[in-house]
Every structure is written in structure tokens, then in C-alpha cells.
Amino acid sequence: MVLEHLFPENWLEKKSQYAFLLGAGYSIIAIIIARILFPSDPALVAVAFTALLILPELYKLFSIEERIEEKEKRFSLKKLFKDNKDFVKIYLFISLGIFLVYAIGALILPSFQVNQLFREQLEMRGAGGGAVFEMPLFWEILINNWWVLLAIFLISLLTGDGAIFLITWNASMWGTIFGVTARNAALYSQGNPFFYLVIVLLIVFPHAFLEILSYILAAISGGVISKDVLLEKFESARFNKVFKYNLWLFIIAIIILIIGGIVETYVLGNVDLYKAIIMQSYMV
């Protein structure tokens, strides 16, 4: 692919902040293409196009990551953090770019365009509805997030870097939901939608960050194992080393997911301002 050769192999690792521009730019391009080619239902197509545009860079990064981990003599949390730090930052910046494009798009585009462009994402908002504060909230959140985490890990394990589709979908869904929530609440209260969006993001940032971090770690874990399967025999010492290394990474992802679920449960159950904004958003 042409995109694989536009930049040096490790340029994103050295300048991970540019991944934000990559995520935002590719999202805008994908939305425009999907809107032109599939005007009746562009939502999922835009997500798929965004993921396809990002894939070439991720493929190169997984190759780099696998080579780094193979050199490690023994496992330690410090080395695990050091080896994966840049890769995680790249994923986070890409997700942030996608998230903000969809959030701002939900704020500034006319209602009918938002409903058409982001229809699939908005259906997820409707599914939450007024039941979001019912108990047992923690288990409901944790089980839902666990299935997403497991799907990301398995898709990465089977395809290498294919889990970027689910990560892109989650970023676009959260961006759309928070953007529409802020927009509708502002419309109801005659306030500034950008102010409402900032308030919502400040409230949800802790648990949203933990959840996306857990998904990213699961994607890296499965992707690196998948890459190593293509290069090594199952019985080889090199494969066992990389497998064990990334199994720990997946366990850490699960722990972070549980912490994120606890934080989200607390926010949904105790932050009255957030409850009020959500309720206002359903009154228009």
C-alpha cells in the first residue's frame, strides 16, 4: 500500500503526538468518502474506512514491538511499561483524534446530518437511555466492557491489527454520544454546547481513559502474539517469551478495565451534575 511508504517505519514512535492528526485527519477523510459513496447509511462505512487508513502504520508498529519484546531477557513491570509506552501513546492519540472529530461533528453539524452520518452510534446512546443508573450497575458495566475487551483481544490475536476497527468504533461512538448529549442539554437549557461538552468530558475522562487504555493494551497484546505466531513455532523459546510477556499485558488490561468499571459506576451513581446533563439531553 502507498500509505505504508509515505513515512519512515518508526516516525510515529518518535513523534507520537502526530498520531492525533492522523486519527483526526483520517476520520474526516473517511466520513467525507462514506458520505459520498454511501449517502443512505455512511456511519459504519466511515468507521471501516478510518480503520483501513490507519492499518498500514499499525502493521509497522506491531513489527517493531515484537522485535523489542523478543530482546527482553526477563519480565518486569518496568520493562513492560517502557517497551509499550510509545505504542500506547500512539493508540491514545489516534483514539483522541477520532473521538474529537465525532464529538465536534455532533455539536456543529445540523441535526439531520448528525442523525444520518452517525446513526449507528446514536442507536447505542438510545440503548442506554434512562436505565443507565439502575443497579446492579457495576456488573452491567463490567460485563459489557469485558465482552468488548475480549473481542478486541481475539480479533487482534486472529488478524494482528484488525482490532483497530473496534477501537475506532468505540472512539466514534463515545464522541458522538457525548457530543449529542452536550448539544441537546445546551439546547434545553439555552446554554453553550461547547461549554457543556467540556463539562461532560471533565466528568467522564477518568473512566473513559481507563477503559480505552484497557482496550489498547488488549489490542497490543493480541496483535504482538499474532505477529509472533507467523514468525516462530509454538514450541520455540522465542515464542514462549513473547507469549508470556503479552499474557501479562492482557492481565494488566483486565485489571485496568475493572478499575475503570468501578470509577464509571461511581460517576454514574454519584455525580449529580452529570445526571442532570443526561436528563436534560433527553428532554429535547
C-alpha positions in Angstrom: 0.0 0.0 0.0 1.1 3.5 -0.8 0.4 4.7 2.8 2.9 2.3 4.2 5.7 4.1 2.4 4.8 7.7 3.0 6.6 7.8 6.3 9.7 6.1 7.9 8.9 2.9 9.8 9.4 4.4 13.3 8.3 8.0 12.7 5.2 7.7 14.9 7.1 6.2 17.8 9.4 9.2 17.7 6.6 11.7 17.3 3.5 10.0 18.8 1.6 13.3 19.1 1.2 13.3 15.3 -1.0 10.3 15.7 -3.7 12.7 16.9 -3.6 14.4 13.5 -3.6 11.0 11.8 -6.7 10.0 13.7 -8.5 13.3 13.2 -7.4 13.6 9.5 -8.3 10.1 8.5 -11.7 10.3 10.3 -12.6 13.5 8.4 -11.5 11.9 5.1 -13.4 8.7 5.8 -16.6 10.5 6.8 -16.5 12.5 3.5 -15.8 9.4 1.4 -18.5 7.4 3.2 -21.0 10.3 2.8 -20.3 10.5 -1.0 -20.3 6.7 -1.7 -22.9 5.5 0.8 -25.2 8.5 1.4 -28.1 6.4 2.8 -26.0 4.8 5.6 -22.5 6.2 6.0 -21.9 5.5 9.7 -20.3 2.1 9.8 -18.6 2.6 6.5 -16.9 5.8 7.8 -15.6 3.8 10.8 -14.3 1.0 8.5 -12.6 3.5 6.1 -10.9 5.2 9.1 -9.6 1.9 10.4 -8.4 0.9 6.9 -6.4 4.1 6.6 -4.8 3.6 10.0 -3.9 -0.1 9.4 -0.6 0.4 7.5 1.0 2.4 10.3 -0.1 -0.1 12.9 1.3 -3.0 10.9 4.7 -1.4 11.0 4.4 -0.7 14.7 3.5 -4.3 15.6 6.6 -5.4 13.8 8.7 -3.0 15.8 7.0 -4.0 19.1 7.5 -7.7 18.5 11.3 -7.2 17.9 11.6 -5.1 21.1 9.9 -7.7 23.3 11.9 -10.6 21.8 15.1 -8.9 23.1 13.9 -8.8 26.7 15.7 -11.3 28.9 13.1 -11.5 31.7 9.7 -10.0 32.6 9.3 -6.9 34.8 6.6 -4.3 35.0 9.2 -1.6 34.5 10.3 -3.1 31.2 6.7 -3.8 30.2 5.8 -0.1 30.7 9.0 1.0 28.9 8.5 -1.3 25.9 4.9 -0.4 25.3 4.8 3.3 26.3 5.2 4.7 22.8 2.8 2.2 21.2 0.1 3.0 23.9 0.6 6.8 23.3 0.1 6.3 19.6 -3.1 4.4 20.1 -4.3 7.0 22.6 -3.6 10.0 20.3 -5.3 8.2 17.4 -8.4 7.5 19.5 -8.4 11.1 20.8 -8.3 12.4 17.2 -11.2 10.2 16.2 -13.2 11.0 19.3 -12.9 14.8 18.9 -13.9 14.7 15.2 -17.1 12.9 16.1 -17.8 14.9 19.2 -17.3 18.3 17.4 -19.2 17.0 14.4 -22.1 16.1 16.6 -22.1 19.6 18.0 -21.8 21.7 14.9 -23.5 19.8 12.1 -27.2 20.2 11.5 -29.4 17.7 13.4 -30.5 15.8 10.3 -26.9 15.3 9.1 -25.8 14.1 12.6 -28.7 11.6 12.6 -27.7 10.4 9.2 -23.9 10.4 9.5 -23.8 8.9 13.0 -27.0 6.9 13.1 -25.3 3.6 14.3 -23.5 5.4 17.1 -26.7 7.2 18.2 -28.6 3.9 18.4 -26.1 2.9 21.1 -27.0 6.1 23.0 -30.7 5.2 22.8 -29.9 1.7 24.1 -28.6 3.3 27.3 -31.5 5.6 27.8 -32.9 6.2 31.2 -31.8 2.8 32.5 -28.2 3.9 32.9 -28.5 4.4 36.7 -30.2 1.1 37.6 -28.5 -1.4 39.8 -26.6 -3.7 39.7 -24.7 -1.0 37.7 -21.2 -2.2 38.3 -21.7 -5.7 37.0 -23.7 -4.4 34.0 -20.9 -2.1 33.1 -18.1 -4.6 33.7 -19.7 -7.4 31.7 -20.4 -5.2 28.8 -16.8 -3.8 28.8 -15.4 -7.3 29.3 -17.0 -8.5 26.1 -15.6 -5.6 24.2 -12.1 -6.2 25.7 -12.3 -9.9 24.9 -13.5 -9.2 21.3 -10.6 -6.8 20.8 -8.1 -9.3 22.1 -9.4 -12.2 20.0 -9.6 -10.1 16.8 -6.1 -8.9 17.4 -5.0 -12.5 18.0 -6.6 -13.7 14.8 -5.8 -10.8 12.5 -2.9 -8.9 14.0 -4.1 -5.3 13.8 -7.8 -5.8 13.0 -8.9 -4.7 16.4 -8.4 -1.0 15.3 -11.9 -1.3 13.8 -13.5 -1.9 17.3 -11.3 0.8 18.9 -12.3 3.2 16.1 -15.9 2.3 16.6 -15.7 2.9 20.4 -14.0 6.3 19.9 -16.5 7.4 17.3 -19.4 6.1 19.5 -18.2 7.9 22.6 -17.5 11.1 20.7 -21.0 11.1 19.1 -22.8 10.2 22.3 -21.0 12.9 24.4 -21.3 15.4 21.6 -25.1 14.9 21.2 -25.6 14.8 24.9 -23.9 18.2 25.3 -25.7 19.6 22.3 -29.2 18.5 23.5 -28.6 19.6 27.1 -27.4 23.0 25.9 -30.4 23.3 23.6 -32.7 22.5 26.5 -31.1 25.0 28.9 -30.2 27.6 26.3 -26.5 27.2 27.1 -23.3 26.9 25.1 -22.9 23.4 23.7 -19.1 23.6 23.8 -19.2 24.5 27.5 -21.4 21.5 28.1 -19.1 19.3 26.1 -16.1 20.4 28.2 -18.1 19.7 31.4 -19.1 16.3 30.2 -15.5 15.4 29.2 -14.1 16.5 32.5 -16.6 14.3 34.3 -16.1 11.2 32.1 -12.4 11.5 31.4 -11.1 9.2 34.3 -13.2 6.2 33.4 -13.2 6.7 29.7 -9.4 6.9 29.8 -9.1 3.7 31.8 -11.5 1.8 29.5 -9.8 2.9 26.3 -6.4 2.1 27.8 -7.5 -1.4 28.7 -8.8 -1.9 25.1 -5.5 -0.7 23.7 -3.4 -3.0 25.9 -5.6 -5.9 24.9 -5.1 -5.0 21.2 -1.4 -4.7 21.6 -1.2 -8.0 23.5 -3.2 -10.0 20.9 -1.5 -8.3 18.0 2.0 -8.9 19.0 1.2 -12.6 19.8 -0.4 -12.9 16.4 2.7 -11.4 14.7 5.0 -13.8 16.5 2.9 -16.8 15.5 3.7 -16.1 11.9 7.4 -15.9 12.6 8.0 -18.7 15.1 7.0 -22.2 16.0 4.8 -22.7 19.1 7.4 -24.7 20.9 10.3 -22.2 20.4 11.8 -20.3 23.3 11.3 -17.0 21.5 7.6 -17.6 21.0 7.2 -18.6 24.7 8.9 -15.5 25.8 6.8 -13.1 23.7 3.6 -15.0 24.6 4.3 -14.8 28.3 5.2 -11.2 28.0 1.9 -10.3 26.3 -0.2 -12.5 28.6 0.9 -10.3 31.4 -0.1 -7.3 29.3 -3.6 -8.8 28.8 -3.9 -9.4 32.6 -3.0 -5.8 33.3 -5.6 -4.7 30.7 -8.3 -6.7 32.7 -7.2 -5.1 36.0 -7.4 -1.6 34.4 -10.9 -2.5 33.0 -12.1 -3.4 36.4 -10.8 -0.2 37.9 -12.5 1.7 35.1 -15.8 0.0 35.8 -15.6 1.0 39.5 -14.9 4.6 38.5 -17.7 4.7 36.0 -20.1 3.2 38.5 -19.2 5.9 41.0 -19.6 8.7 38.4 -23.0 7.5 37.1 -24.3 6.9 40.6 -22.9 9.9 42.5 -22.2 12.9 40.1 -25.4 14.8 40.1 -24.3 17.3 37.5 -23.7 14.5 35.0 -27.1 13.0 35.8 -28.7 16.4 35.2 -27.0 16.9 31.9 -28.0 13.5 30.7 -31.6 14.0 31.8 -31.7 17.5 30.0 -30.3 15.9 26.8 -33.4 13.6 26.6 -35.9 16.4 27.1 -35.5 17.9 23.6 
